[in-house]
Amino acid sequence: MPRRGRQQDVPMQRLGTPHEVAEAIYFLCSNRSSYINGSEIHINGGQHV
């Protein structure tokens, strides 16, 4: 049985881009995230909820 690719294992059926990860990091470093503390933000396309 052939091994499935990583993209097929992710519910969104694609891997995230470096730009998408950078956008999340940028948000966390900005004043817009000032009310967020002690949180984990999973950037994984819904693979682990």
PDB file with SEQRES, HELIX, SHEET and CRYST1 records, atoms N, CA, C and O in Angstrom:
SEQRES   1 A   49  MET PRO ARG ARG GLY ARG GLN GLN ASP VAL PRO MET GLN          
SEQRES   2 A   49  ARG LEU GLY THR PRO HIS GLU VAL ALA GLU ALA ILE TYR          
SEQRES   3 A   49  PHE LEU CYS SER ASN ARG SER SER TYR ILE ASN GLY SER          
SEQRES   4 A   49  GLU ILE HIS ILE ASN GLY GLY GLN HIS VAL                      
HELIX    1 AA1 ARG A    6  ASP A    9  1                                   4    
HELIX    2 AA2 PRO A   18  CYS A   29  1                                  12    
HELIX    3 AA3 ASN A   31  SER A   33  5                                   3    
CRYST1    1.000    1.000    1.000  90.00  90.00  90.00 P 1           1          
ATOM      1  N   MET A   1       0.848  -1.181   0.000  1.00  0.00           N  
ATOM      2  CA  MET A   1       0.000   0.000   0.000  1.00  0.00           C  
ATOM      3  C   MET A   1       0.894   1.246   0.000  1.00  0.00           C  
ATOM      4  O   MET A   1       1.750   1.379   0.875  1.00  0.00           O  
ATOM      5  N   PRO A   2       0.715   2.158  -0.959  1.00  0.00           N  
ATOM      6  CA  PRO A   2       1.566   3.352  -0.999  1.00  0.00           C  
ATOM      7  C   PRO A   2       1.269   4.287   0.165  1.00  0.00           C  
ATOM      8  O   PRO A   2       0.132   4.413   0.621  1.00  0.00           O  
ATOM      9  N   ARG A   3       2.312   4.926   0.621  1.00  0.00           N  
ATOM     10  CA  ARG A   3       2.173   5.877   1.718  1.00  0.00           C  
ATOM     11  C   ARG A   3       1.540   7.160   1.217  1.00  0.00           C  
ATOM     12  O   ARG A   3       1.943   7.702   0.187  1.00  0.00           O  
ATOM     13  N   ARG A   4       0.545   7.645   1.951  1.00  0.00           N  
ATOM     14  CA  ARG A   4      -0.103   8.900   1.552  1.00  0.00           C  
ATOM     15  C   ARG A   4       0.826  10.071   1.830  1.00  0.00           C  
ATOM     16  O   ARG A   4       1.648  10.026   2.745  1.00  0.00           O  
ATOM     17  N   GLY A   5       0.684  11.122   1.026  1.00  0.00           N  
ATOM     18  CA  GLY A   5       1.484  12.318   1.221  1.00  0.00           C  
ATOM     19  C   GLY A   5       0.987  13.119   2.408  1.00  0.00           C  
ATOM     20  O   GLY A   5      -0.151  12.950   2.847  1.00  0.00           O  
ATOM     21  N   ARG A   6       1.824  13.977   2.919  1.00  0.00           N  
ATOM     22  CA  ARG A   6       1.469  14.807   4.073  1.00  0.00           C  
ATOM     23  C   ARG A   6       0.237  15.667   3.804  1.00  0.00           C  
ATOM     24  O   ARG A   6      -0.595  15.851   4.693  1.00  0.00           O  
ATOM     25  N   GLN A   7       0.113  16.189   2.599  1.00  0.00           N  
ATOM     26  CA  GLN A   7      -1.007  17.070   2.278  1.00  0.00           C  
ATOM     27  C   GLN A   7      -2.344  16.360   2.450  1.00  0.00           C  
ATOM     28  O   GLN A   7      -3.326  16.973   2.870  1.00  0.00           O  
ATOM     29  N   GLN A   8      -2.385  15.096   2.135  1.00  0.00           N  
ATOM     30  CA  GLN A   8      -3.636  14.351   2.255  1.00  0.00           C  
ATOM     31  C   GLN A   8      -3.981  14.062   3.713  1.00  0.00           C  
ATOM     32  O   GLN A   8      -5.135  13.763   4.020  1.00  0.00           O  
ATOM     33  N   ASP A   9      -3.011  14.144   4.610  1.00  0.00           N  
ATOM     34  CA  ASP A   9      -3.256  13.911   6.028  1.00  0.00           C  
ATOM     35  C   ASP A   9      -3.832  15.138   6.726  1.00  0.00           C  
ATOM     36  O   ASP A   9      -4.386  15.020   7.819  1.00  0.00           O  
ATOM     37  N   VAL A  10      -3.712  16.296   6.119  1.00  0.00           N  
ATOM     38  CA  VAL A  10      -4.185  17.550   6.707  1.00  0.00           C  
ATOM     39  C   VAL A  10      -5.625  17.791   6.249  1.00  0.00           C  
ATOM     40  O   VAL A  10      -5.901  17.710   5.052  1.00  0.00           O  
ATOM     41  N   PRO A  11      -6.562  18.091   7.184  1.00  0.00           N  
ATOM     42  CA  PRO A  11      -7.951  18.316   6.789  1.00  0.00           C  
ATOM     43  C   PRO A  11      -8.140  19.364   5.690  1.00  0.00           C  
ATOM     44  O   PRO A  11      -9.069  19.242   4.892  1.00  0.00           O  
ATOM     45  N   MET A  12      -7.290  20.383   5.626  1.00  0.00           N  
ATOM     46  CA  MET A  12      -7.423  21.398   4.580  1.00  0.00           C  
ATOM     47  C   MET A  12      -6.824  20.943   3.256  1.00  0.00           C  
ATOM     48  O   MET A  12      -6.875  21.674   2.268  1.00  0.00           O  
ATOM     49  N   GLN A  13      -6.253  19.728   3.230  1.00  0.00           N  
ATOM     50  CA  GLN A  13      -5.693  19.108   2.026  1.00  0.00           C  
ATOM     51  C   GLN A  13      -4.514  19.867   1.419  1.00  0.00           C  
ATOM     52  O   GLN A  13      -4.249  19.743   0.223  1.00  0.00           O  
ATOM     53  N   ARG A  14      -3.812  20.643   2.226  1.00  0.00           N  
ATOM     54  CA  ARG A  14      -2.617  21.338   1.748  1.00  0.00           C  
ATOM     55  C   ARG A  14      -1.754  21.711   2.940  1.00  0.00           C  
ATOM     56  O   ARG A  14      -2.241  21.815   4.066  1.00  0.00           O  
ATOM     57  N   LEU A  15      -0.488  21.909   2.688  1.00  0.00           N  
ATOM     58  CA  LEU A  15       0.416  22.382   3.722  1.00  0.00           C  
ATOM     59  C   LEU A  15       0.350  23.898   3.794  1.00  0.00           C  
ATOM     60  O   LEU A  15       0.058  24.559   2.797  1.00  0.00           O  
ATOM     61  N   GLY A  16       0.615  24.438   4.947  1.00  0.00           N  
ATOM     62  CA  GLY A  16       0.637  25.887   5.101  1.00  0.00           C  
ATOM     63  C   GLY A  16       1.852  26.478   4.432  1.00  0.00           C  
ATOM     64  O   GLY A  16       2.874  25.816   4.254  1.00  0.00           O  
ATOM     65  N   THR A  17       1.721  27.732   4.068  1.00  0.00           N  
ATOM     66  CA  THR A  17       2.843  28.425   3.431  1.00  0.00           C  
ATOM     67  C   THR A  17       3.654  29.171   4.488  1.00  0.00           C  
ATOM     68  O   THR A  17       3.134  29.482   5.559  1.00  0.00           O  
ATOM     69  N   PRO A  18       4.910  29.458   4.201  1.00  0.00           N  
ATOM     70  CA  PRO A  18       5.696  30.277   5.126  1.00  0.00           C  
ATOM     71  C   PRO A  18       5.024  31.627   5.401  1.00  0.00           C  
ATOM     72  O   PRO A  18       5.114  32.150   6.512  1.00  0.00           O  
ATOM     73  N   HIS A  19       4.358  32.184   4.398  1.00  0.00           N  
ATOM     74  CA  HIS A  19       3.674  33.461   4.580  1.00  0.00           C  
ATOM     75  C   HIS A  19       2.546  33.337   5.619  1.00  0.00           C  
ATOM     76  O   HIS A  19       2.359  34.239   6.435  1.00  0.00           O  
ATOM     77  N   GLU A  20       1.801  32.235   5.592  1.00  0.00           N  
ATOM     78  CA  GLU A  20       0.719  32.039   6.558  1.00  0.00           C  
ATOM     79  C   GLU A  20       1.258  31.932   7.983  1.00  0.00           C  
ATOM     80  O   GLU A  20       0.664  32.470   8.918  1.00  0.00           O  
ATOM     81  N   VAL A  21       2.371  31.245   8.145  1.00  0.00           N  
ATOM     82  CA  VAL A  21       2.986  31.140   9.466  1.00  0.00           C  
ATOM     83  C   VAL A  21       3.486  32.512   9.912  1.00  0.00           C  
ATOM     84  O   VAL A  21       3.295  32.900  11.064  1.00  0.00           O  
ATOM     85  N   ALA A  22       4.123  33.242   9.003  1.00  0.00           N  
ATOM     86  CA  ALA A  22       4.630  34.576   9.328  1.00  0.00           C  
ATOM     87  C   ALA A  22       3.495  35.516   9.725  1.00  0.00           C  
ATOM     88  O   ALA A  22       3.668  36.329  10.633  1.00  0.00           O  
ATOM     89  N   GLU A  23       2.344  35.425   9.071  1.00  0.00           N  
ATOM     90  CA  GLU A  23       1.195  36.270   9.416  1.00  0.00           C  
ATOM     91  C   GLU A  23       0.737  36.007  10.846  1.00  0.00           C  
ATOM     92  O   GLU A  23       0.403  36.946  11.569  1.00  0.00           O  
ATOM     93  N   ALA A  24       0.716  34.748  11.261  1.00  0.00           N  
ATOM     94  CA  ALA A  24       0.321  34.416  12.634  1.00  0.00           C  
ATOM     95  C   ALA A  24       1.331  34.972  13.636  1.00  0.00           C  
ATOM     96  O   ALA A  24       0.946  35.521  14.668  1.00  0.00           O  
ATOM     97  N   ILE A  25       2.614  34.831  13.334  1.00  0.00           N  
ATOM     98  CA  ILE A  25       3.656  35.362  14.215  1.00  0.00           C  
ATOM     99  C   ILE A  25       3.575  36.882  14.283  1.00  0.00           C  
ATOM    100  O   ILE A  25       3.695  37.468  15.359  1.00  0.00           O  
ATOM    101  N   TYR A  26       3.373  37.515  13.135  1.00  0.00           N  
ATOM    102  CA  TYR A  26       3.256  38.976  13.093  1.00  0.00           C  
ATOM    103  C   TYR A  26       2.081  39.444  13.951  1.00  0.00           C  
ATOM    104  O   TYR A  26       2.198  40.419  14.693  1.00  0.00           O  
ATOM    105  N   PHE A  27       0.960  38.752  13.848  1.00  0.00           N  
ATOM    106  CA  PHE A  27      -0.215  39.098  14.654  1.00  0.00           C  
ATOM    107  C   PHE A  27       0.110  39.005  16.142  1.00  0.00           C  
ATOM    108  O   PHE A  27      -0.237  39.902  16.911  1.00  0.00           O  
ATOM    109  N   LEU A  28       0.776  37.922  16.550  1.00  0.00           N  
ATOM    110  CA  LEU A  28       1.093  37.751  17.964  1.00  0.00           C  
ATOM    111  C   LEU A  28       2.069  38.799  18.478  1.00  0.00           C  
ATOM    112  O   LEU A  28       2.076  39.106  19.670  1.00  0.00           O  
ATOM    113  N   CYS A  29       2.892  39.351  17.594  1.00  0.00           N  
ATOM    114  CA  CYS A  29       3.848  40.392  17.984  1.00  0.00           C  
ATOM    115  C   CYS A  29       3.263  41.795  17.906  1.00  0.00           C  
ATOM    116  O   CYS A  29       3.929  42.764  18.269  1.00  0.00           O  
ATOM    117  N   SER A  30       2.033  41.911  17.438  1.00  0.00           N  
ATOM    118  CA  SER A  30       1.430  43.234  17.269  1.00  0.00           C  
ATOM    119  C   SER A  30       0.534  43.587  18.457  1.00  0.00           C  
ATOM    120  O   SER A  30       0.218  42.742  19.295  1.00  0.00           O  
ATOM    121  N   ASN A  31       0.141  44.845  18.503  1.00  0.00           N  
ATOM    122  CA  ASN A  31      -0.783  45.308  19.547  1.00  0.00           C  
ATOM    123  C   ASN A  31      -2.163  44.685  19.409  1.00  0.00           C  
ATOM    124  O   ASN A  31      -2.927  44.665  20.375  1.00  0.00           O  
ATOM    125  N   ARG A  32      -2.498  44.177  18.226  1.00  0.00           N  
ATOM    126  CA  ARG A  32      -3.814  43.566  18.028  1.00  0.00           C  
ATOM    127  C   ARG A  32      -3.985  42.306  18.868  1.00  0.00           C  
ATOM    128  O   ARG A  32      -5.116  41.877  19.100  1.00  0.00           O  
ATOM    129  N   SER A  33      -2.909  41.714  19.323  1.00  0.00           N  
ATOM    130  CA  SER A  33      -3.001  40.507  20.145  1.00  0.00           C  
ATOM    131  C   SER A  33      -2.770  40.812  21.628  1.00  0.00           C  
ATOM    132  O   SER A  33      -2.459  39.907  22.402  1.00  0.00           O  
ATOM    133  N   SER A  34      -2.917  42.064  22.024  1.00  0.00           N  
ATOM    134  CA  SER A  34      -2.589  42.467  23.397  1.00  0.00           C  
ATOM    135  C   SER A  34      -3.444  41.778  24.454  1.00  0.00           C  
ATOM    136  O   SER A  34      -3.040  41.724  25.615  1.00  0.00           O  
ATOM    137  N   TYR A  35      -4.601  41.254  24.096  1.00  0.00           N  
ATOM    138  CA  TYR A  35      -5.478  40.599  25.071  1.00  0.00           C  
ATOM    139  C   TYR A  35      -5.238  39.089  25.138  1.00  0.00           C  
ATOM    140  O   TYR A  35      -5.856  38.400  25.949  1.00  0.00           O  
ATOM    141  N   ILE A  36      -4.357  38.580  24.302  1.00  0.00           N  
ATOM    142  CA  ILE A  36      -4.046  37.152  24.281  1.00  0.00           C  
ATOM    143  C   ILE A  36      -2.870  36.895  25.211  1.00  0.00           C  
ATOM    144  O   ILE A  36      -1.842  37.567  25.130  1.00  0.00           O  
ATOM    145  N   ASN A  37      -3.032  35.908  26.101  1.00  0.00           N  
ATOM    146  CA  ASN A  37      -1.900  35.495  26.930  1.00  0.00           C  
ATOM    147  C   ASN A  37      -2.025  34.013  27.257  1.00  0.00           C  
ATOM    148  O   ASN A  37      -3.133  33.491  27.382  1.00  0.00           O  
ATOM    149  N   GLY A  38      -0.926  33.359  27.390  1.00  0.00           N  
ATOM    150  CA  GLY A  38      -0.905  31.955  27.753  1.00  0.00           C  
ATOM    151  C   GLY A  38      -1.636  31.038  26.795  1.00  0.00           C  
ATOM    152  O   GLY A  38      -2.183  30.017  27.211  1.00  0.00           O  
ATOM    153  N   SER A  39      -1.653  31.382  25.536  1.00  0.00           N  
ATOM    154  CA  SER A  39      -2.376  30.585  24.555  1.00  0.00           C  
ATOM    155  C   SER A  39      -1.414  29.870  23.619  1.00  0.00           C  
ATOM    156  O   SER A  39      -0.291  30.315  23.387  1.00  0.00           O  
ATOM    157  N   GLU A  40      -1.882  28.762  23.094  1.00  0.00           N  
ATOM    158  CA  GLU A  40      -1.160  28.078  22.031  1.00  0.00           C  
ATOM    159  C   GLU A  40      -1.977  28.222  20.770  1.00  0.00           C  
ATOM    160  O   GLU A  40      -3.172  27.927  20.759  1.00  0.00           O  
ATOM    161  N   ILE A  41      -1.348  28.669  19.722  1.00  0.00           N  
ATOM    162  CA  ILE A  41      -2.022  28.799  18.448  1.00  0.00           C  
ATOM    163  C   ILE A  41      -1.403  27.766  17.510  1.00  0.00           C  
ATOM    164  O   ILE A  41      -0.224  27.844  17.165  1.00  0.00           O  
ATOM    165  N   HIS A  42      -2.211  26.814  17.112  1.00  0.00           N  
ATOM    166  CA  HIS A  42      -1.735  25.740  16.252  1.00  0.00           C  
ATOM    167  C   HIS A  42      -1.921  26.145  14.797  1.00  0.00           C  
ATOM    168  O   HIS A  42      -3.043  26.388  14.351  1.00  0.00           O  
ATOM    169  N   ILE A  43      -0.837  26.214  14.074  1.00  0.00           N  
ATOM    170  CA  ILE A  43      -0.869  26.561  12.655  1.00  0.00           C  
ATOM    171  C   ILE A  43      -0.646  25.265  11.898  1.00  0.00           C  
ATOM    172  O   ILE A  43       0.462  24.969  11.452  1.00  0.00           O  
ATOM    173  N   ASN A  44      -1.732  24.488  11.760  1.00  0.00           N  
ATOM    174  CA  ASN A  44      -1.564  23.149  11.217  1.00  0.00           C  
ATOM    175  C   ASN A  44      -2.698  22.705  10.296  1.00  0.00           C  
ATOM    176  O   ASN A  44      -2.829  21.515  10.012  1.00  0.00           O  
ATOM    177  N   GLY A  45      -3.503  23.625   9.835  1.00  0.00           N  
ATOM    178  CA  GLY A  45      -4.566  23.278   8.901  1.00  0.00           C  
ATOM    179  C   GLY A  45      -5.646  22.389   9.480  1.00  0.00           C  
ATOM    180  O   GLY A  45      -6.357  21.712   8.738  1.00  0.00           O  
ATOM    181  N   GLY A  46      -5.778  22.384  10.804  1.00  0.00           N  
ATOM    182  CA  GLY A  46      -6.801  21.592  11.459  1.00  0.00           C  
ATOM    183  C   GLY A  46      -6.399  20.152  11.730  1.00  0.00           C  
ATOM    184  O   GLY A  46      -7.234  19.332  12.112  1.00  0.00           O  
ATOM    185  N   GLN A  47      -5.128  19.841  11.536  1.00  0.00           N  
ATOM    186  CA  GLN A  47      -4.689  18.458  11.723  1.00  0.00           C  
ATOM    187  C   GLN A  47      -4.815  18.024  13.186  1.00  0.00           C  
ATOM    188  O   GLN A  47      -5.193  16.884  13.454  1.00  0.00           O  
ATOM    189  N   HIS A  48      -4.513  18.891  14.111  1.00  0.00           N  
ATOM    190  CA  HIS A  48      -4.642  18.603  15.546  1.00  0.00           C  
ATOM    191  C   HIS A  48      -5.514  19.670  16.167  1.00  0.00           C  
ATOM    192  O   HIS A  48      -5.168  20.852  16.159  1.00  0.00           O  
ATOM    193  N   VAL A  49      -6.622  19.262  16.694  1.00  0.00           N  
ATOM    194  CA  VAL A  49      -7.534  20.237  17.316  1.00  0.00           C  
ATOM    195  C   VAL A  49      -7.520  20.040  18.797  1.00  0.00           C  
ATOM    196  O   VAL A  49      -8.215  20.752  19.521  1.00  0.00           O  
TER     197      VAL A  49                                                      
END                                                                             
